[in-house]
């Protein structure tokens, strides 16, 4: 069906898609093309995909930053044992 639509019709559908979803033009073109420029099917697919986003890669721990954070809360008298007791309360 996409090949039957002229450029202005495709542009209008892309504009409507981006207006409804807030997606980029590239996302609109990709999704609409995948669904043969059927706006309702493309919108359904777009919003259904938002319900199951890809899992983000866990951030790598920066040991020096963690040590710095720990030291900022560590008191001279408390030391590690006191901090552990405080977090268990």
Long-range contacts (C-beta under 8 A, 24 or more apart in sequence): 1-36, 1-37, 1-38, 2-32, 2-33, 2-36, 2-37, 5-37, 9-37, 10-37, 13-37, 13-39, 17-42, 17-43, 17-46, 21-46, 21-47
